[in-house]
Amino acid sequence: MLTDKQKEKLNEFRDVFIEYPIITTVFNDFDRLRLGKGLTGEKPCMLLNGDTGTGKTALIKQYKERHLPQFINGVMNYPVLVSRIPSNPTLESTLAKLLKDLGQVGSTERKLRINGTRLTTSLIRCLKTCGTELIIIDEFQELIEHNQGKKRREIANRLKYINDEAGVSIVLVGMPWAEKIADEPQWSSRLLVRRQLPYFKLSENPKHFVQLIIGLANRMPFTEKPNLSEQATVFALFSLSKGCFRTLKYFLDDAVLYALMGNAKTLTTKHLVKAFGVLFPDVPNLFTLPVAEITASEVERYSLYKLESAQDEDPFIATKFTDQMPISQLLRK
């Protein structure tokens, strides 16, 4: 069992945020978009997409926490409004959710739900009153999935109207197929900034993955910081995660848990072996293999969503990875 202090340390690590190069780029994009609030002319928008596990939601949460709401002259200001597509993804429910996230709740919201035009008018007024400089809408692909053709154009047009009338840039965040919104004429030229959060790939920039491992190790809650940058450890961590940040982090969370349970001064290979054995009991343990025997695969194509799929056909197409191959072969690709 863990003591309360150990639980606190584990929770701190579970919530740790690592800012690697693409994250810094996106944060800089957000900052530039916010600067447009006080300038004339159209306010450019942004599309941020990434496959499952790339850290989109964590990125948004971290940026929001750096720019929290605050009272200014008796009014609660929301410089960065973060919302998400609701479970019933319609234009009206999305606008109502934006209003709710601006602190507009209660009977007013219920009445406004009836009429999309009144929702829009109220939202624009609140955005101006609250000094909002940037709107970030997460899980945007759900609007793409549930609303096609005429309905999707209606949504695109309404968001464009809000962008113009409130004078606030909008960031649309979602899975790779969220980019379908760019097919709408109103948005194709408006999305001046388009970024993708990728999986890590050893064939493209292995240094970034190593830097991520070192960053995570330095934030682990031990008196002695673990050394996870040895070649065999890095290769094993990449093999099990396939370059997916979420998978990597979940695994290291477990390894840290076992180290804390054993009152260890630092995380060692023993704890990595233990965590792997529990999660993957039926395969050879990567952390006991020689470097030459470690194989891995990396992303080849990100997940897709077929908008025009047949009624009995699953529209979701999973992420495709390369075949397993020796790490040395991946590095030579």
N, C-alpha and C positions, 0 to 999 in steps of 0.2 A: 504493500500500500504506500501511497505517497503522503507526505506531510503537507500541511497547508502551504508552507513555504515552497515546497517542491512543486505543488500544483500551480502556484503563482508563477514560478519560473517557467514551467512548461507552457502555461497559457501565454506568457510573454513571447516565447519562441513561436508558438503556433500562430500568433498574430503578427509576426515580424514581416516587414515589407522591404524588399530589395529593389533599389532603383538601378536597373542596368540600362545600357545605352538607348534602346528603343523607348523605354519608359520616360527617360529624360527628354527625348525628342517630343513625345506626346504632351508632356507637361508644358514644354515650351510652346507647343501649338496652342494649347488651352490659354496660356498667358497672352499670346498674341491676339487671339480671338476676343478676349475680354477687353483689350485695349480699344477695340472698335466701338465700344459702347458710347464713348464721348465724341466720336468722329462722324462726319457726314458721309452720305453714300450708303450703298448696300452693305449689309453685314454678312460676310462670307460664313459658310457653314462647314462642317467636317463630318466625315464618315470614318469610324474606327471599327474594324472588324477583326475577329480572331476566332479560331476553333475553340472547342471546349477545353478548359484547363490552361489557357494561355495567360490568365490573370486579368481579364478585362474588368470584372467587378471589383477586384482588389485595387486596381489602379484608380478607378473612379472614387472608391471609398477614401483612399489616401488623399486624393486631390481635394475632395470635399472637406476632409478633416483639416486641411491646411487653410481653408477659407470658410470657416464656420459662420453661421448667421450671427448677427450682433445688433443690439439696439443702437440706433443713430437718430437723435432728435425725437425720441419717443416712438420710433417705428422700427419694427424688426426687419433688418435688411438681409436679403439672401443673395450675396454676390454670385454664388454658384448654386443653381437649382438642379439637384439630381433627382430624377424620377425614373420610373420604369413602366413598361407596357403592362397593364393590369391583366388579371386572369381572364377577363372577358374583353378581348382586345377590339374595341370599336373606337371610332373617333371620339364619341362622347365620353366614354369611360376613360380614355387617355387624357382628355382635357380636364376631366374631373379629378383625376389622379394628380395632375400637375398643380391644380388649385389646392388640393389637400396638402401636397408637399410644400406649398407656400404658406401653410398654416390656416387655410380657409376651409373650415370644417363646419359640420352641423346642418341646420335647416337650409341655409343658403345653398350649400352644395347640392342637397337633395332637389331643391327647386330648379337649380340650373341644369341638372342632369336631363331635364325634359327637353331642352332646346339647345342644339349645338351652337347656334349663333350667340345666344346669351352666355353660354360657357366661354366662347371665344372672347367676347367683349369683356367679361369679368376677368379673365386670365390676363389679357393685355393690360388692363388697368392695374391689376395687382403686381405684374412684373415691373411696371414703371414705378409704382409706389414703393416696392421693396428693393429698388435699386439693383435688380438682377442684371448681371453682366454676361452670364453664360448659362445656357440650358443644356443639360446632358440627359439624354433619354436612353436607358439601358434596355436590353432584350428587344431591340427594335425589329428583329427578324420575325417576331410573333405577329406583328401587323402585316408583314409580307406573307406569312403563311396563311393567315385567316381572312385576308381581304385582298381579292384579286380584281383586276380590271377597273371598272368604274369606281368601286369603293376605294381601291388603293389610290386612284387619282384624286378622289375627294380628300383623303387624308393628306396626301402630298401638297395639295393646294392650300389646305387649311394651315398646315405648318409653315408653308411659305408666307402666308398672310400674317401669321404671328411673328415670324422672323422680320418682316418688313415693318409692321405697325408698332411692335414693341421695341424695335431696333436692337434686338438681342441675337447673337449668333447661337446656333443650335448644333450640338454634336449628337449624331445618331450612332449608337453602339450596338453591336450584335454579332451573330454568327456570320460566316462568310457570305451567305446569301442575302444578308441585309443590304448588300451593294445593289440589289435589284431596284432599290428606290432611285438609283441614278438613271434608270431607264425612263423615268418620268421626265418629260421635257422641262418641267418647272425646277427640277433638281439637278439635272445633268451638269449645268454650268455653275450652280450655286455651291456644290460640294467642291470647293477649291482645294481643300486639304483632305487627303485620303491616306490613311495609315492602316497597316495590318500588324497585329501582334502575332509573331510566328512561333512555332516550336523551335527549340534549339537544334542546330544541325552540325554534326562534326565535320561534314564535308564542306561547309561554308565558313564557319568561324568558330573553331573549337575553343579559342581563347575566351569567348564570351561565356561558354558553359563552365569553364574552369573558374573564371572570375565569380560566377554565380555561386559555385560550390564554396569557394573561399569566403564569400560574403556571408553565406548561411552559417558556415563553421564559426566565423568570428562573432556571430550573434547567439551562439548556443550558450545556455546558462551554466557554464562550468568554470571553475577556478583556473583550469588550464584549457586553452583553446585547442580543439582537436585539429589534427592535420589530415585533411581529406583530399589534398591535392596530389597525392601519389598516383601514378599512372593507373595502377590496377584498380584503385578505388574510384577514380574518375570514370574509367571505362565501365565498371560495374554499375555505377549510378546512372550513366547514360543508357546502358543496356536495359535496365529495368524500367526507366522512365520514357524511353524513346524520344527524349527531348521535351516532354510535356512537364511544365513547371508544377502543375497541381500534383501529378503522380510522384514526382521527386520530393515535393514538400511533405506529402502524406507519409511517405516512407521514412524520411528523416525525423518527422514528428514521432513516429513509433520508436525509432532507434534512440532518440533522446529520452523517451519514456522509460525504456529498459535501462538506460544508463542511470537515470535518476532513481529508479527503483533499487538499483544496486549500490546507491550512494557513491557512484564513481566520480573521480575528480575530473574526468574528461570522457569524451566519446571515443571508443576504440573499435577496431575491426571486430572484436567479439560481439559488440552490440549490433553492428551492421549484419553480421552473420545471423544473430538471433532474430532480428526484425525480418530479414529475408526468409528465414526458415519458417516463421509463423505465417507470413503472407503467401509464400509460394512453397508449400511443403513437398510438392510432387516433382520439382525440377532441381537440377544441380544448383547448389548455392553459388551464386556469382562471386561472392566475397571470399570463397575458398579456391577459386580457379586460378591457374596461372594466366598471366596477361594474354599469352598467345591463344588461349582457348576461349576467351570471352568474345562472343559475337553480339551483334546489335543490328537494329534497323532504325531508319529515320523516316520522317514524313516525306511522302512522294506527292500526295494530293490531299488537300483539305476537304472536309465534309461538304456535301452538297444537299440541296433540297429541290426536288423536281416539282415546280409549280403546276405543271400540266400532267401530272401522273394520273393513271387510271384509278377508279374508285377503290378497287381491291388491291392496289399496289402501294407499297410503303414508299412515300415520297422522299424519305431520308436516306441518303447514301453516306455511309460511314467514311471516316478518314482512312486513306490508303497509305500504308507504309511499305517501304522496300522489303525485299526478302532479307532474312538474317544473313549477315556476312561478317567475316573477321573485322575487327575495329580498324586494322591497318588498311583494309580495302575501302572502308568508308572514308578514311582520311585522305585517300588518294583520288577520290571521285572528283 
